[in-house]
């Protein structure tokens, strides 16, 4: 099992515990589908935010290098 699989399994456990009461009425198959979808959405959002932050940091470093004042 690689690191990504271990991370996903850990997220599955955490999401399942956090949403235990909310998903009680769903079948076990539907619970698994919902948790998997939530994990995928979380990972995708996290990836997008990391990329945006990296670009923002790169732009800030570039602007500082050339002496441009950046207001936040």
Biopython code that builds the backbone (N, CA, C, O; Angstrom):
import numpy as np
from Bio.PDB.StructureBuilder import StructureBuilder

atoms = [
    (1, "UNK", "N", (0.860, -1.181, 0.000)),
    (1, "UNK", "CA", (0.000, 0.000, 0.000)),
    (1, "UNK", "C", (0.900, 1.236, 0.000)),
    (1, "UNK", "O", (1.754, 1.389, 0.873)),
    (2, "UNK", "N", (0.705, 2.114, -0.981)),
    (2, "UNK", "CA", (1.532, 3.315, -1.045)),
    (2, "UNK", "C", (0.996, 4.411, -0.112)),
    (2, "UNK", "O", (-0.061, 4.260, 0.501)),
    (3, "UNK", "N", (1.737, 5.504, -0.022)),
    (3, "UNK", "CA", (1.380, 6.590, 0.903)),
    (3, "UNK", "C", (0.020, 7.190, 0.568)),
    (3, "UNK", "O", (-0.757, 7.502, 1.470)),
    (4, "UNK", "N", (-0.274, 7.355, -0.716)),
    (4, "UNK", "CA", (-1.556, 7.915, -1.127)),
    (4, "UNK", "C", (-2.721, 7.024, -0.673)),
    (4, "UNK", "O", (-3.748, 7.521, -0.212)),
    (5, "UNK", "N", (-2.551, 5.725, -0.806)),
    (5, "UNK", "CA", (-3.595, 4.784, -0.365)),
    (5, "UNK", "C", (-3.763, 4.826, 1.151)),
    (5, "UNK", "O", (-4.884, 4.766, 1.657)),
    (6, "UNK", "N", (-2.652, 4.927, 1.872)),
    (6, "UNK", "CA", (-2.733, 5.021, 3.341)),
    (6, "UNK", "C", (-3.434, 6.305, 3.765)),
    (6, "UNK", "O", (-4.252, 6.301, 4.685)),
    (7, "UNK", "N", (-3.107, 7.407, 3.085)),
    (7, "UNK", "CA", (-3.752, 8.687, 3.396)),
    (7, "UNK", "C", (-5.249, 8.622, 3.127)),
    (7, "UNK", "O", (-6.056, 9.100, 3.924)),
    (8, "UNK", "N", (-5.610, 8.025, 1.992)),
    (8, "UNK", "CA", (-7.035, 7.913, 1.631)),
    (8, "UNK", "C", (-7.775, 7.035, 2.636)),
    (8, "UNK", "O", (-8.909, 7.337, 3.008)),
    (9, "UNK", "N", (-7.142, 5.953, 3.073)),
    (9, "UNK", "CA", (-7.759, 5.067, 4.060)),
    (9, "UNK", "C", (-7.957, 5.808, 5.390)),
    (9, "UNK", "O", (-8.990, 5.657, 6.043)),
    (10, "UNK", "N", (-6.971, 6.600, 5.778)),
    (10, "UNK", "CA", (-7.084, 7.382, 7.021)),
    (10, "UNK", "C", (-8.206, 8.407, 6.904)),
    (10, "UNK", "O", (-8.971, 8.604, 7.848)),
    (11, "UNK", "N", (-8.306, 9.064, 5.742)),
    (11, "UNK", "CA", (-9.403, 10.010, 5.525)),
    (11, "UNK", "C", (-10.758, 9.309, 5.574)),
    (11, "UNK", "O", (-11.724, 9.842, 6.121)),
    (12, "UNK", "N", (-10.817, 8.120, 5.002)),
    (12, "UNK", "CA", (-12.071, 7.353, 5.026)),
    (12, "UNK", "C", (-12.507, 7.085, 6.459)),
    (12, "UNK", "O", (-13.678, 7.243, 6.802)),
    (13, "UNK", "N", (-11.565, 6.685, 7.281)),
    (13, "UNK", "CA", (-11.870, 6.421, 8.694)),
    (13, "UNK", "C", (-12.366, 7.686, 9.380)),
    (13, "UNK", "O", (-13.367, 7.655, 10.095)),
    (14, "UNK", "N", (-11.675, 8.790, 9.166)),
    (14, "UNK", "CA", (-12.050, 10.061, 9.813)),
    (14, "UNK", "C", (-13.414, 10.559, 9.338)),
    (14, "UNK", "O", (-14.244, 10.979, 10.145)),
    (15, "UNK", "N", (-13.641, 10.511, 8.018)),
    (15, "UNK", "CA", (-14.940, 10.944, 7.487)),
    (15, "UNK", "C", (-16.056, 10.044, 8.017)),
    (15, "UNK", "O", (-17.123, 10.532, 8.389)),
    (16, "UNK", "N", (-15.815, 8.750, 8.050)),
    (16, "UNK", "CA", (-16.831, 7.805, 8.531)),
    (16, "UNK", "C", (-17.186, 8.078, 9.981)),
    (16, "UNK", "O", (-18.360, 8.056, 10.351)),
    (17, "UNK", "N", (-16.186, 8.333, 10.797)),
    (17, "UNK", "CA", (-16.427, 8.631, 12.210)),
    (17, "UNK", "C", (-17.162, 9.958, 12.368)),
    (17, "UNK", "O", (-18.097, 10.068, 13.161)),
    (18, "UNK", "N", (-16.736, 10.959, 11.613)),
    (18, "UNK", "CA", (-17.335, 12.289, 11.732)),
    (18, "UNK", "C", (-18.788, 12.316, 11.260)),
    (18, "UNK", "O", (-19.600, 13.075, 11.789)),
    (19, "UNK", "N", (-19.115, 11.492, 10.268)),
    (19, "UNK", "CA", (-20.458, 11.521, 9.674)),
    (19, "UNK", "C", (-21.311, 10.328, 10.073)),
    (19, "UNK", "O", (-22.341, 10.065, 9.451)),
    (20, "UNK", "N", (-20.897, 9.614, 11.093)),
    (20, "UNK", "CA", (-21.581, 8.392, 11.502)),
    (20, "UNK", "C", (-23.082, 8.592, 11.687)),
    (20, "UNK", "O", (-23.877, 7.834, 11.130)),
    (21, "UNK", "N", (-23.469, 9.573, 12.438)),
    (21, "UNK", "CA", (-24.897, 9.809, 12.711)),
    (21, "UNK", "C", (-25.653, 10.237, 11.459)),
    (21, "UNK", "O", (-26.794, 9.827, 11.245)),
    (22, "UNK", "N", (-25.012, 11.064, 10.633)),
    (22, "UNK", "CA", (-25.683, 11.611, 9.455)),
    (22, "UNK", "C", (-25.969, 10.560, 8.385)),
    (22, "UNK", "O", (-26.947, 10.681, 7.646)),
    (23, "UNK", "N", (-25.130, 9.535, 8.294)),
    (23, "UNK", "CA", (-25.302, 8.545, 7.222)),
    (23, "UNK", "C", (-25.951, 7.254, 7.699)),
    (23, "UNK", "O", (-26.075, 6.295, 6.937)),
    (24, "UNK", "N", (-26.359, 7.235, 8.942)),
    (24, "UNK", "CA", (-26.949, 6.024, 9.524)),
    (24, "UNK", "C", (-28.092, 5.449, 8.709)),
    (24, "UNK", "O", (-28.223, 4.229, 8.605)),
    (25, "UNK", "N", (-28.918, 6.300, 8.132)),
    (25, "UNK", "CA", (-30.094, 5.853, 7.393)),
    (25, "UNK", "C", (-29.791, 5.278, 6.020)),
    (25, "UNK", "O", (-30.672, 4.700, 5.384)),
    (26, "UNK", "N", (-28.563, 5.427, 5.556)),
    (26, "UNK", "CA", (-28.188, 4.909, 4.239)),
    (26, "UNK", "C", (-27.711, 3.466, 4.336)),
    (26, "UNK", "O", (-27.211, 3.034, 5.375)),
    (27, "UNK", "N", (-27.867, 2.739, 3.260)),
    (27, "UNK", "CA", (-27.319, 1.383, 3.226)),
    (27, "UNK", "C", (-25.798, 1.463, 3.305)),
    (27, "UNK", "O", (-25.219, 2.520, 3.053)),
    (28, "UNK", "N", (-25.158, 0.371, 3.648)),
    (28, "UNK", "CA", (-23.694, 0.382, 3.767)),
    (28, "UNK", "C", (-23.029, 0.694, 2.425)),
    (28, "UNK", "O", (-21.976, 1.330, 2.386)),
    (29, "UNK", "N", (-23.639, 0.249, 1.333)),
    (29, "UNK", "CA", (-23.088, 0.550, 0.014)),
    (29, "UNK", "C", (-23.178, 2.051, -0.266)),
    (29, "UNK", "O", (-22.219, 2.659, -0.742)),
    (30, "UNK", "N", (-24.325, 2.635, 0.030)),
    (30, "UNK", "CA", (-24.496, 4.073, -0.202)),
    (30, "UNK", "C", (-23.593, 4.885, 0.726)),
    (30, "UNK", "O", (-23.078, 5.928, 0.322)),
    (31, "UNK", "N", (-23.395, 4.429, 1.944)),
    (31, "UNK", "CA", (-22.466, 5.100, 2.856)),
    (31, "UNK", "C", (-21.062, 5.112, 2.264)),
    (31, "UNK", "O", (-20.380, 6.137, 2.275)),
    (32, "UNK", "N", (-20.638, 3.958, 1.748)),
    (32, "UNK", "CA", (-19.298, 3.853, 1.159)),
    (32, "UNK", "C", (-19.155, 4.762, -0.058)),
    (32, "UNK", "O", (-18.119, 5.401, -0.238)),
    (33, "UNK", "N", (-20.190, 4.820, -0.892)),
    (33, "UNK", "CA", (-20.161, 5.682, -2.077)),
    (33, "UNK", "C", (-20.078, 7.143, -1.653)),
    (33, "UNK", "O", (-19.279, 7.904, -2.199)),
    (34, "UNK", "N", (-20.891, 7.534, -0.693)),
    (34, "UNK", "CA", (-20.894, 8.919, -0.224)),
    (34, "UNK", "C", (-19.542, 9.302, 0.374)),
    (34, "UNK", "O", (-19.004, 10.360, 0.046)),
    (35, "UNK", "N", (-18.993, 8.473, 1.229)),
    (35, "UNK", "CA", (-17.705, 8.761, 1.857)),
    (35, "UNK", "C", (-16.614, 8.857, 0.794)),
    (35, "UNK", "O", (-15.774, 9.756, 0.848)),
    (36, "UNK", "N", (-16.620, 7.940, -0.168)),
    (36, "UNK", "CA", (-15.628, 7.979, -1.241)),
    (36, "UNK", "C", (-15.750, 9.268, -2.051)),
    (36, "UNK", "O", (-14.741, 9.890, -2.381)),
    (37, "UNK", "N", (-16.971, 9.670, -2.369)),
    (37, "UNK", "CA", (-17.197, 10.922, -3.104)),
    (37, "UNK", "C", (-16.701, 12.131, -2.312)),
    (37, "UNK", "O", (-16.087, 13.037, -2.876)),
    (38, "UNK", "N", (-16.967, 12.142, -1.015)),
    (38, "UNK", "CA", (-16.524, 13.256, -0.173)),
    (38, "UNK", "C", (-14.999, 13.335, -0.101)),
    (38, "UNK", "O", (-14.425, 14.424, -0.129)),
    (39, "UNK", "N", (-14.356, 12.190, -0.010)),
    (39, "UNK", "CA", (-12.898, 12.157, 0.036)),
    (39, "UNK", "C", (-12.322, 12.664, -1.288)),
    (39, "UNK", "O", (-11.369, 13.444, -1.295)),
    (40, "UNK", "N", (-12.894, 12.225, -2.396)),
    (40, "UNK", "CA", (-12.433, 12.679, -3.709)),
    (40, "UNK", "C", (-12.601, 14.185, -3.842)),
    (40, "UNK", "O", (-11.692, 14.871, -4.310)),
    (41, "UNK", "N", (-13.748, 14.704, -3.436)),
    (41, "UNK", "CA", (-13.995, 16.144, -3.496)),
    (41, "UNK", "C", (-13.007, 16.902, -2.605)),
    (41, "UNK", "O", (-12.485, 17.944, -3.001)),
    (42, "UNK", "N", (-12.756, 16.386, -1.420)),
    (42, "UNK", "CA", (-11.815, 17.008, -0.490)),
    (42, "UNK", "C", (-10.411, 17.044, -1.086)),
    (42, "UNK", "O", (-9.745, 18.078, -1.056)),
    (43, "UNK", "N", (-9.965, 15.915, -1.626)),
    (43, "UNK", "CA", (-8.628, 15.846, -2.229)),
    (43, "UNK", "C", (-8.505, 16.804, -3.413)),
    (43, "UNK", "O", (-7.492, 17.487, -3.562)),
    (44, "UNK", "N", (-9.534, 16.852, -4.249)),
    (44, "UNK", "CA", (-9.511, 17.749, -5.407)),
    (44, "UNK", "C", (-9.465, 19.213, -4.984)),
    (44, "UNK", "O", (-8.705, 19.999, -5.549)),
    (45, "UNK", "N", (-10.265, 19.576, -4.004)),
    (45, "UNK", "CA", (-10.272, 20.961, -3.519)),
    (45, "UNK", "C", (-8.927, 21.316, -2.905)),
    (45, "UNK", "O", (-8.407, 22.410, -3.127)),
    (46, "UNK", "N", (-8.367, 20.397, -2.135)),
    (46, "UNK", "CA", (-7.071, 20.607, -1.507)),
    (46, "UNK", "C", (-5.986, 20.821, -2.568)),
    (46, "UNK", "O", (-5.126, 21.688, -2.413)),
    (47, "UNK", "N", (-6.030, 20.037, -3.634)),
    (47, "UNK", "CA", (-5.064, 20.171, -4.730)),
    (47, "UNK", "C", (-5.180, 21.541, -5.388)),
    (47, "UNK", "O", (-4.171, 22.198, -5.642)),
    (48, "UNK", "N", (-6.401, 21.967, -5.660)),
    (48, "UNK", "CA", (-6.626, 23.266, -6.293)),
    (48, "UNK", "C", (-6.120, 24.393, -5.393)),
    (48, "UNK", "O", (-5.458, 25.314, -5.871)),
    (49, "UNK", "N", (-6.421, 24.328, -4.111)),
    (49, "UNK", "CA", (-5.983, 25.375, -3.192)),
    (49, "UNK", "C", (-4.469, 25.402, -3.053)),
    (49, "UNK", "O", (-3.879, 26.479, -2.976)),
    (50, "UNK", "N", (-3.836, 24.246, -3.020)),
    (50, "UNK", "CA", (-2.373, 24.201, -2.955)),
    (50, "UNK", "C", (-1.745, 24.830, -4.195)),
    (50, "UNK", "O", (-0.770, 25.575, -4.089)),
    (51, "UNK", "N", (-2.304, 24.530, -5.378)),
    (51, "UNK", "CA", (-1.788, 25.119, -6.616)),
    (51, "UNK", "C", (-1.976, 26.634, -6.613)),
    (51, "UNK", "O", (-1.079, 27.375, -7.015)),
    (52, "UNK", "N", (-3.141, 27.089, -6.161)),
    (52, "UNK", "CA", (-3.403, 28.526, -6.116)),
    (52, "UNK", "C", (-2.445, 29.211, -5.156)),
    (52, "UNK", "O", (-1.932, 30.292, -5.445)),
    (53, "UNK", "N", (-2.208, 28.588, -4.027)),
    (53, "UNK", "CA", (-1.294, 29.162, -3.051)),
    (53, "UNK", "C", (0.133, 29.198, -3.603)),
    (53, "UNK", "O", (0.850, 30.176, -3.396)),
    (54, "UNK", "N", (0.543, 28.152, -4.294)),
    (54, "UNK", "CA", (1.885, 28.111, -4.892)),
    (54, "UNK", "C", (2.045, 29.213, -5.929)),
    (54, "UNK", "O", (3.071, 29.892, -5.963)),
    (55, "UNK", "N", (1.036, 29.392, -6.772)),
    (55, "UNK", "CA", (1.092, 30.451, -7.781)),
    (55, "UNK", "C", (1.135, 31.817, -7.114)),
    (55, "UNK", "O", (1.890, 32.697, -7.527)),
    (56, "UNK", "N", (0.321, 31.985, -6.084)),
    (56, "UNK", "CA", (0.291, 33.256, -5.362)),
    (56, "UNK", "C", (1.646, 33.532, -4.729)),
    (56, "UNK", "O", (2.143, 34.657, -4.782)),
    (57, "UNK", "N", (2.245, 32.508, -4.131)),
    (57, "UNK", "CA", (3.557, 32.662, -3.501)),
    (57, "UNK", "C", (4.611, 32.984, -4.559)),
    (57, "UNK", "O", (5.478, 33.828, -4.329)),
    (58, "UNK", "N", (4.546, 32.324, -5.711)),
    (58, "UNK", "CA", (5.497, 32.584, -6.796)),
    (58, "UNK", "C", (5.360, 34.011, -7.296)),
    (58, "UNK", "O", (6.362, 34.687, -7.532)),
    (59, "UNK", "N", (4.121, 34.477, -7.460)),
    (59, "UNK", "CA", (3.886, 35.849, -7.908)),
    (59, "UNK", "C", (4.405, 36.845, -6.888)),
    (59, "UNK", "O", (4.990, 37.865, -7.253)),
    (60, "UNK", "N", (4.198, 36.562, -5.632)),
    (60, "UNK", "CA", (4.664, 37.447, -4.567)),
    (60, "UNK", "C", (6.183, 37.507, -4.578)),
    (60, "UNK", "O", (6.762, 38.589, -4.481)),
    (61, "UNK", "N", (6.838, 36.345, -4.696)),
    (61, "UNK", "CA", (8.301, 36.311, -4.722)),
    (61, "UNK", "C", (8.835, 37.061, -5.931)),
    (61, "UNK", "O", (9.833, 37.774, -5.826)),
    (62, "UNK", "N", (8.189, 36.911, -7.067)),
    (62, "UNK", "CA", (8.608, 37.597, -8.280)),
    (62, "UNK", "C", (8.461, 39.104, -8.102)),
    (62, "UNK", "O", (9.366, 39.859, -8.457)),
    (63, "UNK", "N", (7.348, 39.541, -7.567)),
    (63, "UNK", "CA", (7.099, 40.967, -7.376)),
    (63, "UNK", "C", (8.058, 41.572, -6.363)),
    (63, "UNK", "O", (8.497, 42.709, -6.541)),
    (64, "UNK", "N", (8.386, 40.859, -5.329)),
    (64, "UNK", "CA", (9.333, 41.349, -4.335)),
    (64, "UNK", "C", (10.721, 41.450, -4.955)),
    (64, "UNK", "O", (11.457, 42.400, -4.689)),
    (65, "UNK", "N", (11.074, 40.481, -5.771)),
    (65, "UNK", "CA", (12.390, 40.461, -6.413)),
    (65, "UNK", "C", (12.605, 41.692, -7.289)),
    (65, "UNK", "O", (13.694, 42.264, -7.306)),
    (66, "UNK", "N", (11.570, 42.095, -8.013)),
    (66, "UNK", "CA", (11.721, 43.245, -8.900)),
    (66, "UNK", "C", (11.365, 44.553, -8.199)),
    (66, "UNK", "O", (11.371, 45.611, -8.829)),
    (67, "UNK", "N", (11.063, 44.496, -6.934)),
    (67, "UNK", "CA", (10.822, 45.706, -6.155)),
    (67, "UNK", "C", (9.427, 46.280, -6.267)),
    (67, "UNK", "O", (9.237, 47.473, -6.028)),
    (68, "UNK", "N", (8.463, 45.482, -6.617)),
    (68, "UNK", "CA", (7.084, 45.932, -6.720)),
    (68, "UNK", "C", (6.395, 45.729, -5.387)),
    (68, "UNK", "O", (6.489, 44.651, -4.801)),
    (69, "UNK", "N", (5.706, 46.745, -4.900)),
    (69, "UNK", "CA", (4.994, 46.598, -3.632)),
    (69, "UNK", "C", (3.689, 45.859, -3.891)),
    (69, "UNK", "O", (2.928, 46.217, -4.789)),
    (70, "UNK", "N", (3.443, 44.834, -3.103)),
    (70, "UNK", "CA", (2.244, 44.022, -3.246)),
    (70, "UNK", "C", (1.353, 44.252, -2.045)),
    (70, "UNK", "O", (1.771, 44.038, -0.907)),
    (71, "UNK", "N", (0.132, 44.687, -2.289)),
    (71, "UNK", "CA", (-0.830, 44.895, -1.216)),
    (71, "UNK", "C", (-1.732, 43.672, -1.142)),
    (71, "UNK", "O", (-2.186, 43.145, -2.157)),
    (72, "UNK", "N", (-1.977, 43.238, 0.085)),
    (72, "UNK", "CA", (-2.883, 42.093, 0.267)),
    (72, "UNK", "C", (-4.120, 42.535, 0.972)),
    (72, "UNK", "O", (-5.012, 41.724, 1.223)),
]
sb = StructureBuilder()
sb.init_structure("model")
sb.init_model(0)
sb.init_chain("A")
sb.init_seg("    ")
for serial, (resi, resn, name, xyz) in enumerate(atoms, 1):
    if name == "N":
        sb.init_residue(resn, " ", resi, " ")
    sb.init_atom(name, np.array(xyz, "f"), 0.0, 1.0, " ", f" {name:<3s}", serial, name[0])
structure = sb.get_structure()
